[in-house]
Amino acid sequence: MSAPLVAVRGLAKAWPGQALFANVDLDVAPCEFVAIVGESGVGKSTFLNCLAGLDRVDTGDVAISGTSITGLDEERQAVFRRRHLGFVFQAFHVLPHLSVAHNVALPLLLQKRRDDARVAEVLDAVGLGGLGDRLPQTLSGGQLQRVAIARALVHRPALILADEPTGNLDPATAAKVMDVLVGQVHGQQTACVLVTHSRTAAARADRVLALTATGLAPA
């Protein structure tokens, strides 16, 4: 078997006065789509942040593509994120003063790369071809989430981290967004870890796990 893209061992995190999770182990294979569900307050978003190095863990280790994220300082974590990770959030996090194309291009620009053809390619792939010059406020919620997916994919990351990407969408739009996310993850051969309250969204993944205070288990 090939080495896992993501290897999490013994991960634990608590906030002052609030225990979250402990003893979390997880392997994610290249091109695999894993969904993580769990009760509110168990720390699903915090777990995703720990995978990215955005939150420091209390104990344990996260390795992505053979690099221990937890062993890097903040500057090297930031560089690693820019090169190897893509993010899709519930709140979209698009910049309102930038065009759709410029929002999508941001991960490339952070690496001092410009690739207008790649931006156009991913916009076409998520069904937004021809809308690159539009401003975000002219788009629907579903279109904005597809902008976020395109932005997450544009620099060809090894791993996408998706935090409740359908949480602000109606069921029909959410289903369409999940169609795009699943299709693009598998089509671009990018692994994905999705955290969600939605069992419908989670069911689109290759594997569904439940996060509890004592670890991860099949849901």
C-alpha positions as a Markdown table, in Angstrom:
| # | Residue | x | y | z |
|---|---|---|---|---|
| 1 | Met | 0.0 | 0.0 | 0.0 |
| 2 | Ser | 1.1 | 3.6 | -0.7 |
| 3 | Ala | 2.0 | 5.8 | 2.2 |
| 4 | Pro | -0.9 | 8.0 | 3.5 |
| 5 | Leu | -1.1 | 11.6 | 2.3 |
| 6 | Val | -2.2 | 12.6 | 5.8 |
| 7 | Ala | -1.1 | 10.7 | 8.9 |
| 8 | Val | -2.5 | 11.9 | 12.3 |
| 9 | Arg | -1.3 | 10.2 | 15.5 |
| 10 | Gly | -2.5 | 10.7 | 19.0 |
| 11 | Leu | -3.9 | 14.2 | 18.4 |
| 12 | Ala | -5.4 | 16.0 | 21.4 |
| 13 | Lys | -6.7 | 19.5 | 21.9 |
| 14 | Ala | -8.4 | 21.4 | 24.7 |
| 15 | Trp | -9.2 | 25.0 | 25.3 |
| 16 | Pro | -9.0 | 26.5 | 28.8 |
| 17 | Gly | -11.9 | 24.9 | 30.7 |
| 18 | Gln | -13.1 | 23.0 | 27.7 |
| 19 | Ala | -11.8 | 19.6 | 26.7 |
| 20 | Leu | -12.4 | 18.8 | 23.0 |
| 21 | Phe | -10.8 | 15.6 | 21.6 |
| 22 | Ala | -8.0 | 13.3 | 22.4 |
| 23 | Asn | -6.4 | 10.1 | 21.0 |
| 24 | Val | -7.3 | 11.0 | 17.4 |
| 25 | Asp | -5.6 | 8.8 | 14.8 |
| 26 | Leu | -6.4 | 9.2 | 11.1 |
| 27 | Asp | -4.9 | 8.2 | 7.7 |
| 28 | Val | -6.1 | 9.8 | 4.5 |
| 29 | Ala | -4.9 | 8.3 | 1.2 |
| 30 | Pro | -4.1 | 10.3 | -1.9 |
| 31 | Cys | -7.3 | 11.2 | -3.7 |
| 32 | Glu | -9.5 | 10.0 | -0.9 |
| 33 | Phe | -12.5 | 12.1 | 0.3 |
| 34 | Val | -13.1 | 11.7 | 4.1 |
| 35 | Ala | -16.0 | 13.3 | 5.9 |
| 36 | Ile | -16.0 | 13.9 | 9.6 |
| 37 | Val | -19.2 | 14.4 | 11.6 |
| 38 | Gly | -19.8 | 14.9 | 15.3 |
| 39 | Glu | -21.8 | 16.7 | 17.9 |
| 40 | Ser | -21.6 | 20.5 | 18.2 |
| 41 | Gly | -18.8 | 21.5 | 20.5 |
| 42 | Val | -16.6 | 18.4 | 20.0 |
| 43 | Gly | -14.1 | 20.5 | 18.0 |
| 44 | Lys | -14.6 | 19.5 | 14.3 |
| 45 | Ser | -13.5 | 22.9 | 13.0 |
| 46 | Thr | -10.6 | 23.0 | 15.6 |
| 47 | Phe | -9.5 | 19.6 | 14.3 |
| 48 | Leu | -9.4 | 20.9 | 10.8 |
| 49 | Asn | -7.4 | 23.9 | 12.0 |
| 50 | Cys | -5.0 | 21.5 | 13.7 |
| 51 | Leu | -4.5 | 19.6 | 10.5 |
| 52 | Ala | -3.5 | 22.9 | 8.8 |
| 53 | Gly | -1.3 | 24.1 | 11.6 |
| 54 | Leu | -3.6 | 27.0 | 12.2 |
| 55 | Asp | -4.2 | 25.8 | 15.8 |
| 56 | Arg | -1.4 | 24.3 | 17.9 |
| 57 | Val | -2.1 | 20.8 | 19.2 |
| 58 | Asp | -1.6 | 19.8 | 22.9 |
| 59 | Thr | -0.2 | 16.4 | 22.0 |
| 60 | Gly | 0.2 | 14.3 | 18.9 |
| 61 | Asp | 1.5 | 14.8 | 15.4 |
| 62 | Val | 0.1 | 15.7 | 12.0 |
| 63 | Ala | 2.1 | 14.8 | 8.9 |
| 64 | Ile | 1.1 | 15.7 | 5.4 |
| 65 | Ser | 3.0 | 14.5 | 2.4 |
| 66 | Gly | 5.6 | 13.2 | 4.8 |
| 67 | Thr | 6.1 | 16.6 | 6.5 |
| 68 | Ser | 5.3 | 16.9 | 10.2 |
| 69 | Ile | 3.1 | 20.1 | 10.3 |
| 70 | Thr | 3.2 | 20.1 | 14.1 |
| 71 | Gly | 7.0 | 20.2 | 14.0 |
| 72 | Leu | 7.2 | 23.4 | 11.9 |
| 73 | Asp | 7.4 | 26.9 | 13.2 |
| 74 | Glu | 4.6 | 29.4 | 12.2 |
| 75 | Glu | 6.5 | 30.8 | 9.2 |
| 76 | Arg | 7.2 | 27.4 | 7.7 |
| 77 | Gln | 3.7 | 26.3 | 8.4 |
| 78 | Ala | 2.4 | 29.3 | 6.5 |
| 79 | Val | 4.6 | 28.5 | 3.5 |
| 80 | Phe | 3.5 | 24.8 | 3.6 |
| 81 | Arg | -0.2 | 25.8 | 3.6 |
| 82 | Arg | 0.3 | 28.1 | 0.6 |
| 83 | Arg | 1.9 | 25.3 | -1.4 |
| 84 | His | 0.1 | 22.2 | -0.4 |
| 85 | Leu | -3.4 | 23.0 | 1.1 |
| 86 | Gly | -6.6 | 24.4 | -0.2 |
| 87 | Phe | -9.4 | 25.7 | 2.0 |
| 88 | Val | -13.2 | 25.9 | 1.5 |
| 89 | Phe | -15.2 | 27.5 | 4.3 |
| 90 | Gln | -18.9 | 27.9 | 5.1 |
| 91 | Ala | -18.7 | 31.7 | 4.9 |
| 92 | Phe | -16.9 | 31.7 | 1.5 |
| 93 | His | -14.3 | 34.3 | 2.5 |
| 94 | Val | -14.2 | 35.9 | -0.9 |
| 95 | Leu | -12.8 | 39.5 | -1.0 |
| 96 | Pro | -15.7 | 41.8 | -2.1 |
| 97 | His | -13.5 | 44.4 | -3.8 |
| 98 | Leu | -11.8 | 41.8 | -6.1 |
| 99 | Ser | -13.3 | 40.2 | -9.2 |
| 100 | Val | -14.1 | 36.5 | -9.2 |
| 101 | Ala | -11.0 | 35.7 | -11.2 |
| 102 | His | -8.7 | 37.7 | -8.9 |
| 103 | Asn | -10.3 | 35.9 | -5.9 |
| 104 | Val | -9.6 | 32.6 | -7.5 |
| 105 | Ala | -6.0 | 33.6 | -8.4 |
| 106 | Leu | -5.0 | 34.5 | -4.8 |
| 107 | Pro | -3.3 | 31.2 | -3.9 |
| 108 | Leu | -1.2 | 31.5 | -7.0 |
| 109 | Leu | -0.3 | 35.2 | -6.3 |
| 110 | Leu | 0.7 | 34.3 | -2.8 |
| 111 | Gln | 3.3 | 32.0 | -4.4 |
| 112 | Lys | 4.3 | 34.8 | -6.9 |
| 113 | Arg | 2.8 | 32.9 | -9.7 |
| 114 | Arg | 0.4 | 34.2 | -12.3 |
| 115 | Asp | -1.5 | 31.7 | -14.5 |
| 116 | Asp | -4.6 | 33.3 | -16.1 |
| 117 | Ala | -5.1 | 30.1 | -18.1 |
| 118 | Arg | -5.3 | 28.0 | -14.9 |
| 119 | Val | -7.7 | 30.4 | -13.3 |
| 120 | Ala | -10.0 | 30.2 | -16.4 |
| 121 | Glu | -9.7 | 26.4 | -16.4 |
| 122 | Val | -10.9 | 26.0 | -12.8 |
| 123 | Leu | -13.7 | 28.5 | -13.3 |
| 124 | Asp | -14.9 | 26.5 | -16.3 |
| 125 | Ala | -14.6 | 23.3 | -14.3 |
| 126 | Val | -16.9 | 24.6 | -11.5 |
| 127 | Gly | -19.4 | 26.0 | -13.9 |
| 128 | Leu | -18.4 | 29.7 | -13.7 |
| 129 | Gly | -16.8 | 30.2 | -17.0 |
| 130 | Gly | -17.2 | 33.7 | -18.3 |
| 131 | Leu | -17.9 | 35.2 | -14.9 |
| 132 | Gly | -14.3 | 36.0 | -14.0 |
| 133 | Asp | -14.8 | 39.8 | -14.3 |
| 134 | Arg | -17.9 | 39.8 | -12.1 |
| 135 | Leu | -17.7 | 41.1 | -8.5 |
| 136 | Pro | -18.7 | 38.7 | -5.7 |
| 137 | Gln | -21.8 | 40.7 | -4.7 |
| 138 | Thr | -23.4 | 39.9 | -8.1 |
| 139 | Leu | -23.3 | 36.2 | -7.5 |
| 140 | Ser | -25.6 | 33.8 | -5.6 |
| 141 | Gly | -24.5 | 31.9 | -2.5 |
| 142 | Gly | -24.1 | 28.7 | -4.5 |
| 143 | Gln | -21.9 | 30.5 | -7.1 |
| 144 | Leu | -19.8 | 32.1 | -4.3 |
| 145 | Gln | -19.2 | 28.6 | -2.8 |
| 146 | Arg | -18.1 | 27.4 | -6.3 |
| 147 | Val | -15.7 | 30.4 | -6.4 |
| 148 | Ala | -14.3 | 29.2 | -3.1 |
| 149 | Ile | -13.9 | 25.7 | -4.5 |
| 150 | Ala | -12.1 | 27.0 | -7.6 |
| 151 | Arg | -9.8 | 29.1 | -5.4 |
| 152 | Ala | -9.0 | 26.0 | -3.3 |
| 153 | Leu | -8.1 | 24.0 | -6.4 |
| 154 | Val | -6.3 | 26.5 | -8.5 |
| 155 | His | -2.8 | 25.8 | -7.2 |
| 156 | Arg | -3.2 | 22.1 | -7.4 |
| 157 | Pro | -3.0 | 21.3 | -3.7 |
| 158 | Ala | -2.4 | 17.9 | -2.3 |
| 159 | Leu | -5.2 | 18.3 | 0.3 |
| 160 | Ile | -8.4 | 20.3 | 0.5 |
| 161 | Leu | -9.8 | 21.1 | 4.0 |
| 162 | Ala | -13.5 | 21.9 | 3.8 |
| 163 | Asp | -15.3 | 23.4 | 6.9 |
| 164 | Glu | -19.2 | 23.2 | 6.6 |
| 165 | Pro | -19.1 | 24.3 | 2.9 |
| 166 | Thr | -22.8 | 23.7 | 2.5 |
| 167 | Gly | -23.9 | 25.2 | 5.8 |
| 168 | Asn | -25.2 | 28.5 | 4.4 |
| 169 | Leu | -26.9 | 26.9 | 1.4 |
| 170 | Asp | -30.4 | 25.6 | 0.7 |
| 171 | Pro | -30.6 | 21.8 | 0.2 |
| 172 | Ala | -30.8 | 22.0 | -3.6 |
| 173 | Thr | -27.9 | 24.4 | -3.9 |
| 174 | Ala | -25.9 | 22.4 | -1.3 |
| 175 | Ala | -26.4 | 19.2 | -3.4 |
| 176 | Lys | -25.1 | 21.0 | -6.5 |
| 177 | Val | -22.1 | 22.4 | -4.6 |
| 178 | Met | -21.2 | 18.9 | -3.3 |
| 179 | Asp | -21.5 | 17.6 | -6.9 |
| 180 | Val | -18.8 | 20.1 | -7.9 |
| 181 | Leu | -16.6 | 19.5 | -4.9 |
| 182 | Val | -16.7 | 15.7 | -5.2 |
| 183 | Gly | -16.2 | 15.8 | -8.9 |
| 184 | Gln | -13.3 | 18.3 | -8.7 |
| 185 | Val | -11.5 | 16.5 | -5.8 |
| 186 | His | -11.6 | 13.2 | -7.7 |
| 187 | Gly | -11.0 | 14.8 | -11.1 |
| 188 | Gln | -8.0 | 16.8 | -9.9 |
| 189 | Gln | -6.7 | 13.8 | -7.8 |
| 190 | Thr | -6.7 | 15.9 | -4.7 |
| 191 | Ala | -7.6 | 14.5 | -1.2 |
| 192 | Cys | -10.2 | 16.2 | 0.9 |
| 193 | Val | -11.2 | 16.2 | 4.6 |
| 194 | Leu | -14.6 | 17.7 | 5.1 |
| 195 | Val | -16.2 | 18.5 | 8.5 |
| 196 | Thr | -19.9 | 18.9 | 8.5 |
| 197 | His | -23.1 | 18.7 | 10.5 |
| 198 | Ser | -24.9 | 17.5 | 7.3 |
| 199 | Arg | -25.3 | 13.8 | 7.0 |
| 200 | Thr | -26.4 | 14.4 | 3.4 |
| 201 | Ala | -23.1 | 16.1 | 2.6 |
| 202 | Ala | -21.1 | 13.6 | 4.5 |
| 203 | Ala | -22.7 | 10.7 | 2.5 |
| 204 | Arg | -21.0 | 12.0 | -0.6 |
| 205 | Ala | -17.5 | 11.1 | 0.8 |
| 206 | Asp | -15.6 | 7.9 | 0.3 |
| 207 | Arg | -15.5 | 7.4 | 4.1 |
| 208 | Val | -17.5 | 8.9 | 7.0 |
| 209 | Leu | -16.0 | 9.2 | 10.5 |
| 210 | Ala | -17.4 | 10.5 | 13.8 |
| 211 | Leu | -15.2 | 12.7 | 16.0 |
| 212 | Thr | -15.8 | 12.3 | 19.8 |
| 213 | Ala | -14.0 | 13.3 | 22.9 |
| 214 | Thr | -12.0 | 10.0 | 22.7 |
| 215 | Gly | -11.1 | 9.8 | 19.1 |
| 216 | Leu | -12.4 | 9.0 | 15.6 |
| 217 | Ala | -14.6 | 6.0 | 14.7 |
| 218 | Pro | -16.6 | 4.9 | 11.7 |
| 219 | Ala | -20.0 | 6.8 | 11.6 |
